[in-house]
Amino acid sequence: MVDTKPIIEPPYPIAGIRLGSTRAGIRYADRRDLAIVEVAPGSTCAAVFTQNAFRAAPVVIAQQHLLLDNPHYLVINTGNANAGTGCQGLSDAEATCSALAELTGCLTHQVLPFSTGVIGEPLPVKRLITGLPEALATLDSNGWIDAAHSIMTTDTRPKLASRQTLIDGQPITVTGMAKGAGMIRPDMATMLAFIATDASLDQKLLQTCLMGAVEDSFNSVSVDGDTSTNDACVLLATGRDDRTLAADSTAFSEFKTLLHAVCVELAQAIIRDGEGATKFITLLVEEGANRDECRRVAYTIAHSPLVKTAFFASDPNWGRILAAVGRAGLPELDLTGVSIYLDEVCIVRAGERAADYTEDQGQSVMNRTDITVRIQLSRGTAQSRIWTTDLSLDYVRINAEYRT
Amino acid sequence: MVDTKPIIEPPYPIAGIRLGSTRAGIRYADRRDLAIVEVAPGSTCAAVFTQNAFRAAPVVIAQQHLLLDNPHYLVINTGNANAGTGCQGLSDAEATCSALAELTGCLTHQVLPFSTGVIGEPLPVKRLITGLPEALATLDSNGWIDAAHSIMTTDTRPKLASRQTLIDGQPITVTGMAKGAGMIRPDMATMLAFIATDASLDQKLLQTCLMGAVEDSFNSVSVDGDTSTNDACVLLATGRDDRTLAADSTAFSEFKTLLHAVCVELAQAIIRDGEGATKFITLLVEEGANRDECRRVAYTIAHSPLVKTAFFASDPNWGRILAAVGRAGLPELDLTGVSIYLDEVCIVRAGERAADYTEDQGQSVMNRTDITVRIQLSRGTAQSRIWTTDLSLDYVRINAEYRT
């Protein structure tokens, strides 16, 4: 955990969204582990899911249900991922939806299930269903903070972001929550994120918005290079603000900026809370031939255990960064065109140590908690930015001890 | 370090090869850090080098020299990789060759330089050159063990392998040494390996032999996914056994088996000595559509911090293995065709926990030091095998402290 901000501001509520939560004893007693999001009729929904071929049961079911209708309820449990659970897992996820539908008078396919936690153990579906009435009883438009607590696993803090802007003098709001600290290398969306707005948008436009925002936020972070089986990011638009945002309007572009800011804030919160993280690293790769190769360089650095342990040690070991650039697999990469900066300090110029670089300069940057590594490739004008963490003793401890 | 075998057997000497070493004070006082390999005239040489675009100066120089002639001497230092050192680095590597050539009466391009150690610091070329006469004075056909010590960095033990076989009643010998414990994800060859044989082979045939052997040995291991800038593997054939091995002969195929065995033994020794390693993991991926996709699955598992920390914890957390298979990027992978075994225990069948699997069975395998993970993909008949380690607290400690 890089960030130590103790208290989160209460987020703006979203007209048409209520959240409830409870302690259902899914895996541990005495902690919130079940959340429900109620979505007002007439809302639209966009969603992106994990690209891992090994999709968890709730992901499969949620995708099926989304094809049929917009959701009236989301039901989210932590403590158990309901992944690698075969037919039983699918049936458990469906049973959860069906139980909630019965309690609320909607249809089973109007409920979307989400799970996070341990992989490969049967979902304790009875305890989950038993908890539903209590979670429903707490539904409240100010339920975001409790709900954000209810979806945490190894997270040390709830993750919330909320922004409001005036469009033609009237406020539009976007509020979201997310969870995730490990198995973080989202490929489409990260772990679980739920975002809502009172804006009114066509479903297709909403999906386009979400995909754009996710690309530069959740799809631009990595803790450990491991893509989860349960990644999902959902954007709900209740349309309680009754001005429909058209694709070519200034209002729409303002809305996109708002959504982008909320996604980036949530994605960065996940990295700051990365398992065992002591540093928040921004990797900015510039002057690439195209965006893909910039991202390839960025992720090769982000996933290098040697680079990550050097950050943990606050060691300005730039050779490890350059070696990672070299093995990123870029065709005909000319190392003599490569420059590397740690914040304001140029450490590598033309593929070797910058003439005016001193170890003291590097050390003073590495002692910081937030560090930007900028790599210039001299191959073009494309660029990409991702965020990652260091690799600490605590990362190993947490993941060696989780499940035991 | 997984292996605790205390003493290595003296390897078979190779007629036509002598090795010398000394303490040149490259980085630390009082440790062997400089080795020389003398190669008898008439020998042939094959070599493979790192595919990292960021090649160290000695790699560049060695490749240039090899184009001109077979080597008479190899000179190898540890403590400094002479990488990221620009023009000065090239000139230092060349100066080293030139000094040794002058001392021995050969030509500069008949010397190949190799370096390993810290990246990005100037090679202390004067100390290195000052050490050459002392290293030369110790040249001995039984110098393998001391030389193997002289090329170690974070290695905890020297790595040697030596095999002899009878071909038509007469012995043929292959002996090799290697170093490497971290930054191990060879792409062509690993760190430094020097192998010699008394067999007589045409240079092109020798190169083919080496590339074949390297593919299934050094190119099939990974400690941390980081490809070194200094990888090099050299095979010297002195031809002192005067029977030339023709490509289509039984003798040649026996020689290839011998070479293969030596390379595998050295590559496995590197993994067993992997930084902080407490487990030796064999990953065998079977039933793939082609060898490439088998390797992709194997390396995705080998590089997953979550899988590696689970091994460190002796935790049969098969969900992490299955999640890694799922994110390996295989086109249209059907998880219901995937089975996974830990040694003799089937943990996953048809993409979910095997019906007869018990946690006790998994635990009993995970408590072992040597574990084979077998993944069956049901997509074809291709297979591939690689070796890797766990990710331990000591890996982080070693790499956070190295250089400090």
Contacts between the chains, C-beta under 8 A, distances in Angstrom:
chain1	res1	chain2	res2	distance
A	51	B	327	7.6
A	52	B	323	6.4
A	52	B	326	4.3
A	52	B	327	4.6
A	53	B	325	7.7
A	53	B	326	4.3
A	53	B	327	7.3
A	53	B	328	8.0
A	53	B	330	6.8
A	53	B	333	4.2
A	53	B	335	5.9
A	54	B	322	5.6
A	54	B	323	5.7
A	54	B	325	6.6
A	54	B	326	2.7
A	54	B	327	7.5
A	54	B	335	5.1
A	54	B	351	7.4
A	55	B	326	7.8
A	81	B	319	7.5
A	83	B	319	6.4
A	83	B	323	7.5
A	84	B	318	7.6
A	84	B	319	5.1
A	84	B	322	5.5
A	84	B	348	7.3
A	84	B	351	7.2
A	84	B	352	5.4
A	84	B	353	6.4
A	85	B	352	6.2
A	85	B	353	7.7
A	86	B	350	7.3
A	86	B	351	6.9
A	86	B	352	3.5
A	86	B	353	7.7
A	89	B	352	7.7
A	118	B	319	7.1
A	119	B	317	7.7
A	119	B	319	2.6
A	119	B	320	6.9
A	119	B	322	7.3
A	119	B	323	6.4
A	120	B	317	7.9
A	120	B	318	6.0
A	120	B	319	3.8
A	120	B	322	7.5
A	120	B	352	7.9
A	120	B	353	5.6
A	182	B	306	7.0
A	183	B	306	6.0
A	183	B	323	7.2
A	185	B	327	7.9
A	187	B	327	6.9
A	224	B	304	7.8
A	224	B	305	4.3
A	224	B	306	6.4
A	225	B	303	6.9
A	225	B	304	7.2
A	225	B	305	6.8
A	226	B	304	5.5
A	226	B	305	6.6
A	226	B	306	4.9
A	226	B	320	7.7
A	226	B	323	6.8
A	226	B	324	7.1
A	226	B	327	7.3
A	227	B	323	7.4
A	227	B	326	7.8
A	227	B	327	4.1
A	228	B	323	7.1
A	229	B	319	7.8
A	229	B	322	8.0
A	229	B	323	5.1
A	229	B	326	6.4
A	303	B	225	6.9
A	303	B	303	7.4
A	304	B	224	7.8
A	304	B	225	7.1
A	304	B	226	5.5
A	305	B	224	4.3
A	305	B	225	6.8
A	305	B	226	6.7
A	305	B	305	7.5
A	305	B	391	7.4
A	305	B	395	7.2
A	305	B	399	7.0
A	306	B	182	7.1
A	306	B	183	6.0
A	306	B	224	6.5
A	306	B	226	4.9
A	306	B	399	5.8
A	309	B	395	7.7
A	309	B	396	5.4
A	309	B	399	3.7
A	309	B	400	4.8
A	310	B	399	7.2
A	310	B	400	7.4
A	312	B	396	6.7
A	312	B	400	5.1
A	313	B	399	7.7
A	313	B	400	3.7
A	313	B	401	6.8
A	313	B	404	6.5
A	315	B	400	7.3
A	315	B	403	5.9
A	315	B	404	6.2
A	317	B	119	7.7
A	317	B	120	7.9
A	317	B	403	5.8
A	318	B	84	7.6
A	318	B	120	6.1
A	319	B	81	7.5
A	319	B	83	6.4
A	319	B	84	5.2
A	319	B	118	7.1
A	319	B	119	2.6
A	319	B	120	3.8
A	319	B	229	7.8
A	320	B	119	6.9
A	320	B	226	7.7
A	322	B	54	5.5
A	322	B	84	5.5
A	322	B	119	7.3
A	322	B	120	7.4
A	323	B	52	6.4
A	323	B	54	5.7
A	323	B	83	7.6
A	323	B	119	6.4
A	323	B	183	7.2
A	323	B	226	6.8
A	323	B	227	7.4
A	323	B	228	7.1
A	323	B	229	5.1
A	324	B	226	7.1
A	325	B	53	7.7
A	325	B	54	6.6
A	326	B	52	4.2
A	326	B	53	4.3
A	326	B	54	2.7
A	326	B	55	7.8
A	326	B	227	7.8
A	326	B	229	6.4
A	327	B	51	7.6
A	327	B	52	4.6
A	327	B	53	7.3
A	327	B	54	7.5
A	327	B	185	7.8
A	327	B	187	7.0
A	327	B	226	7.3
A	327	B	227	4.1
A	328	B	53	8.0
A	330	B	53	6.8
A	333	B	53	4.2
A	335	B	53	5.9
A	335	B	54	5.1
A	348	B	84	7.4
A	350	B	86	7.3
A	351	B	54	7.4
A	351	B	84	7.2
A	351	B	86	6.9
A	352	B	84	5.5
A	352	B	85	6.3
A	352	B	86	3.5
A	352	B	89	7.8
A	352	B	120	7.9
A	353	B	84	6.4
A	353	B	85	7.7
A	353	B	86	7.8
A	353	B	120	5.6
A	391	B	305	7.4
A	391	B	396	6.2
A	392	B	396	6.6
A	393	B	393	5.5
A	393	B	396	5.1
A	393	B	397	6.9
A	393	B	400	7.9
A	395	B	305	7.2
A	395	B	309	7.7
A	395	B	396	7.6
A	396	B	309	5.4
A	396	B	312	6.7
A	396	B	391	6.2
A	396	B	392	6.6
A	396	B	393	5.1
A	396	B	395	7.6
A	396	B	396	5.8
A	397	B	393	6.8
A	399	B	305	7.0
A	399	B	306	5.8
A	399	B	309	3.7
A	399	B	310	7.2
A	399	B	313	7.7
A	400	B	309	4.8
A	400	B	310	7.4
A	400	B	312	5.1
A	400	B	313	3.7
A	400	B	315	7.3
A	400	B	393	7.9
A	401	B	313	6.8
A	403	B	315	5.8
A	403	B	317	5.8
A	404	B	313	6.5
A	404	B	315	6.3
